[in-house]
Amino acid sequence: MRSGLALTSQYADIRRACEVAGLTLAETAFGADVRMPCHEHGLAHFYLVLHGACTDSHGGTADHSGMDSLGMSPTPGMSLRKSYG
């Protein structure tokens, strides 16, 4: 089954993507100064930070993920902001 996710972004370089057992895996690179505006995701997802760091701000809290850490997006439909560094 295809996920139907759009693998495009004005904020990142999507280097490669594939589907394994119904999951979409994508290697995505963000610049160190990227600040994404408030947005929502239709599906929950996990991400692994390979270099740098990522901060998700949502519901009055901020979750920081540094290098070699695994993060999870908030509940689908919840608004969040992302920053990379």
C-alpha positions in Angstrom: 0.0 0.0 0.0 1.3 3.4 -0.9 1.4 6.0 1.8 0.3 8.9 -0.5 2.6 11.3 1.4 4.0 14.1 -0.6 7.8 13.9 -0.3 8.5 17.5 -1.1 9.6 20.4 1.1 10.6 24.1 0.6 12.6 23.8 3.9 14.7 20.7 3.2 16.6 18.6 0.8 15.0 15.2 0.5 18.0 13.1 -0.5 16.3 9.7 -0.9 13.1 7.9 0.1 11.8 4.3 -0.1 8.9 2.3 1.2 9.5 -0.7 3.4 6.6 -2.8 4.8 4.1 0.0 4.3 6.4 2.6 6.0 7.9 5.5 4.1 11.5 6.1 5.0 13.2 9.4 3.9 16.6 10.9 4.4 16.1 14.6 4.7 18.6 17.4 5.3 17.7 20.7 6.8 20.0 23.8 7.0 21.2 24.9 10.5 19.1 28.0 10.4 15.8 26.6 9.2 12.7 27.8 11.2 9.4 26.2 10.0 6.2 28.2 10.7 3.3 26.7 12.6 2.0 23.6 10.8 0.3 20.2 11.3 1.0 16.7 10.2 -1.7 14.4 9.0 0.1 11.3 10.3 2.3 10.6 13.3 5.9 10.0 12.5 9.3 9.3 14.0 12.6 10.9 13.1 16.2 10.1 13.8 18.6 13.1 14.1 21.9 12.2 12.5 23.6 15.6 12.6 22.8 18.8 14.4 19.6 19.2 16.4 15.8 19.6 16.0 13.4 21.4 18.3 9.6 20.8 18.2 7.5 23.5 19.9 3.9 22.6 20.5 1.3 23.0 23.2 3.5 25.4 25.2 6.4 22.9 25.4 9.5 22.4 23.4 11.1 19.0 22.8 14.8 19.1 21.8 16.4 16.2 19.9 20.2 16.3 19.6 22.4 14.2 17.4 21.7 10.4 17.5 18.3 10.8 19.2 15.0 9.5 18.1 12.0 11.9 18.2 8.3 11.6 17.5 6.0 14.1 16.0 3.1 15.2 18.2 -0.4 13.8 17.8 -1.7 14.1 14.2 -3.5 17.4 13.8 -1.6 19.2 16.6 0.0 22.5 15.5 3.8 22.7 16.0 6.8 24.7 14.9 10.2 23.2 14.1 13.7 24.7 14.2 17.0 23.1 13.2 20.5 23.9 14.3 
